[in-house]
Amino acid sequence: MTTTHFGFESVDEAEKARKVRGVFDSVAPKYDLMNDLMSMGLHRAWKAYTLMVANLKPGDRALDIAGGTGDLALAFSKKVGASGQVVHTDINEAMLSTGRNRLLDAGVSLPTLVCDAEKLPFADNYFDLVSVAFGLRNMTHKDIALAEMNRVLKPGGKLLVLEFSKVAAPLEKVYDWYSFKVLPRLGKLVAGDDASYRYLAESIRMHPSQQELKALMHKGGFGHVDYHNLTGGVAALHVGIKC
């Protein structure tokens, strides 16, 4: 049996996808509200910065992996216009359904499909941009997923990975207190689910640091990789350019 981590728990690799799916099935209905509450609205600023760095132009093709409730896909669609394409994907059907409904409510219809980032159903060298926001840490084989993202990008194409990361040392104690004491209680109160938000805090601690993820992206085939710490490293935006 090959094991991997699910938060601080060691589980069979085959079990991790099921457990992650259970987390997001549970949180999907309150996902956007909880994002606002637990980040105190900062996730909106982080995503606005991601959109700026994406620098999409009319006619570009963009793939949003782990696109969830569709906020980045919606923003991308406004940049690429009618001549471009944005594909909205997620491995979790409940999250994707919530996102698709939100997009339709905004008057936007995008190609939306359930797919695994480790086995992307797209042609080589197809997209100008691939993004994954707050999804990479839930993937079992991050190296395989990053190589797949590289494969579907055009040469010179850009990968954006927005993810919770390692905070600056002065913030660690306060951040740990908030993550393990406040966040699960908030999840219980608002979403009726403390366990999923305890997993969230644990999964952040198990995710590669900024430098480790940078090295992993290089191994995945990205020639130039840089990262930008956001809010003292609470989140980081990694930018990879395909050779």
C-alpha positions in Angstrom: 0.0 0.0 0.0 1.3 3.4 -1.0 0.4 6.1 1.6 0.2 9.9 1.4 -1.0 12.6 3.7 -4.5 13.8 4.3 -3.9 16.7 6.6 -1.8 15.2 9.4 -3.3 11.8 8.8 -1.5 9.1 6.7 -3.8 7.4 4.3 -3.8 5.1 1.3 -3.2 7.1 -1.9 -6.4 5.7 -3.3 -8.3 7.0 -0.3 -7.1 10.5 -0.4 -9.1 11.6 -3.5 -12.3 10.2 -1.8 -11.6 12.0 1.4 -10.8 15.3 -0.3 -14.0 14.9 -2.3 -15.9 14.5 0.9 -14.5 17.7 2.3 -15.5 19.7 -0.7 -18.9 18.1 -1.0 -19.5 19.2 2.5 -18.3 22.8 2.2 -19.5 23.6 -1.4 -22.8 25.4 -0.4 -21.0 27.8 2.0 -17.6 27.9 0.3 -17.7 31.5 -0.8 -19.1 32.8 2.5 -16.5 30.9 4.4 -13.7 32.2 2.2 -14.7 35.7 3.0 -15.0 35.0 6.7 -11.8 33.0 7.2 -9.6 35.3 5.1 -11.4 38.5 6.2 -12.0 39.2 2.5 -8.3 39.0 1.6 -8.8 36.2 -0.9 -10.5 38.7 -3.1 -7.4 40.9 -3.2 -5.2 37.8 -3.8 -7.3 36.8 -6.8 -7.4 40.3 -8.1 -3.6 40.3 -8.0 -3.6 36.9 -9.8 -5.8 38.4 -12.5 -3.4 41.3 -13.0 -0.4 39.0 -13.2 -2.3 36.7 -15.7 -2.4 39.7 -18.1 -4.9 37.9 -20.4 -5.7 39.5 -23.8 -8.7 39.1 -26.1 -8.4 35.8 -27.9 -6.3 34.0 -25.3 -7.2 30.5 -24.1 -7.2 29.9 -20.3 -7.7 26.8 -18.2 -8.9 27.2 -14.6 -8.0 24.0 -12.6 -9.8 23.4 -9.3 -11.9 26.3 -10.4 -14.5 25.7 -7.8 -17.1 28.4 -7.6 -15.8 30.1 -10.7 -14.7 33.5 -9.5 -11.4 33.4 -11.4 -13.0 31.8 -14.5 -15.5 34.6 -14.6 -12.8 37.2 -14.3 -10.7 35.5 -17.0 -13.7 35.4 -19.4 -14.1 39.1 -19.2 -10.4 39.5 -20.3 -10.3 37.0 -23.2 -13.7 38.2 -24.7 -15.8 36.4 -27.3 -12.8 35.5 -29.4 -11.0 33.7 -26.5 -11.8 30.6 -24.4 -11.9 29.9 -20.7 -12.4 26.3 -19.5 -13.6 25.9 -16.0 -12.7 22.5 -14.3 -12.7 20.8 -11.0 -12.3 17.3 -9.8 -15.3 17.8 -7.4 -18.7 17.8 -9.0 -20.5 19.6 -6.1 -18.0 22.5 -6.3 -18.2 22.6 -10.1 -22.0 22.6 -10.1 -22.0 25.5 -7.6 -19.5 27.4 -9.9 -21.4 26.7 -13.1 -24.7 28.0 -11.5 -22.9 31.1 -10.3 -21.4 31.7 -13.8 -24.9 31.3 -15.4 -26.4 33.7 -12.9 -23.8 36.2 -14.1 -24.8 35.6 -17.6 -21.7 33.7 -18.6 -21.6 30.2 -20.1 -18.2 28.5 -20.1 -17.0 24.9 -21.0 -17.3 23.3 -17.6 -16.1 19.8 -16.9 -15.1 17.4 -14.1 -11.5 16.4 -14.6 -8.4 15.3 -12.6 -5.4 17.6 -12.9 -3.1 14.6 -13.0 -4.8 13.4 -16.3 -5.9 16.5 -18.1 -8.1 15.8 -21.2 -6.6 18.5 -23.4 -4.2 18.7 -26.3 -0.5 19.6 -25.9 0.4 23.2 -26.3 -3.1 24.5 -26.3 -3.6 27.1 -23.5 -1.9 30.5 -23.1 -2.6 30.4 -19.3 -3.3 27.7 -16.7 -4.3 28.7 -13.2 -4.9 26.7 -10.0 -6.1 28.6 -7.0 -6.2 26.9 -3.6 -6.3 23.4 -5.2 -2.7 22.2 -5.6 -2.3 21.3 -2.0 -5.2 18.8 -2.3 -3.6 16.9 -5.2 -2.0 13.5 -4.4 0.8 13.7 -7.0 1.7 17.4 -7.3 4.6 16.6 -9.6 2.4 14.8 -12.1 -0.2 17.5 -12.0 2.4 20.2 -12.6 3.9 18.3 -15.5 0.4 18.0 -17.0 -0.2 21.7 -16.6 3.1 22.2 -18.4 2.1 19.8 -21.2 -1.1 21.7 -22.1 0.5 25.1 -22.1 1.9 26.7 -25.3 5.6 27.4 -25.3 5.9 30.7 -23.4 2.6 30.1 -21.7 2.1 30.9 -18.1 1.1 28.8 -15.0 -0.3 30.6 -12.0 -0.5 28.7 -8.7 -2.2 30.7 -5.9 -2.0 28.8 -2.7 -1.8 29.1 1.1 1.9 29.0 2.0 4.4 29.4 4.8 3.9 32.6 6.8 6.7 34.9 7.9 8.2 33.9 11.3 6.7 36.8 13.3 3.2 35.7 12.3 3.5 32.0 13.0 2.1 31.8 16.6 -0.9 34.0 15.8 -1.5 32.2 12.5 -1.4 28.8 14.2 -3.8 29.9 16.9 -6.2 31.2 14.3 -5.9 28.1 12.1 -6.4 25.5 14.8 -8.6 27.2 17.3 -10.7 29.8 15.4 -11.1 28.3 12.0 -12.7 25.0 12.9 -15.1 26.8 15.3 -16.0 29.2 12.5 -16.6 26.2 10.2 -18.8 24.6 12.7 -20.8 27.7 13.3 -21.3 28.8 9.6 -21.0 25.6 7.6 -21.9 23.0 10.3 -18.6 21.3 9.7 -15.5 21.7 11.9 -13.6 18.7 10.6 -13.3 20.0 7.0 -11.8 23.2 8.2 -9.4 21.4 10.6 -8.3 19.5 7.5 -7.8 22.8 5.7 -5.4 24.1 8.4 -3.5 20.8 8.4 -3.2 20.6 4.6 -1.7 24.1 4.5 1.0 22.9 7.0 1.8 19.9 4.8 2.0 21.9 1.6 5.5 22.6 0.2 7.1 25.9 1.2 7.5 28.7 -1.4 11.0 27.6 -2.3 10.0 23.9 -2.4 7.1 24.6 -4.7 9.4 26.7 -6.9 11.8 23.7 -7.2 8.9 21.4 -7.9 7.7 23.6 -10.8 11.2 23.7 -12.3 11.1 19.9 -12.2 7.7 20.0 -13.9 9.3 21.6 -16.9 8.9 25.4 -16.2 12.1 27.3 -17.2 11.4 30.5 -15.3 9.6 30.3 -11.9 9.1 33.2 -9.5 6.8 33.7 -6.5 5.1 36.6 -4.8 4.3 36.4 -1.1 0.9 37.9 -0.2 -0.1 39.1 3.3 3.2 38.0 4.9 3.2 34.6 3.2 -0.3 33.6 4.3 -0.7 33.0 0.5 1.8 33.0 -2.3 1.4 33.3 -6.1 3.9 31.2 -8.0 4.4 32.1 -11.7 5.9 29.6 -14.0 6.7 30.1 -17.7 6.9 27.2 -20.1 10.1 27.0 -22.1 
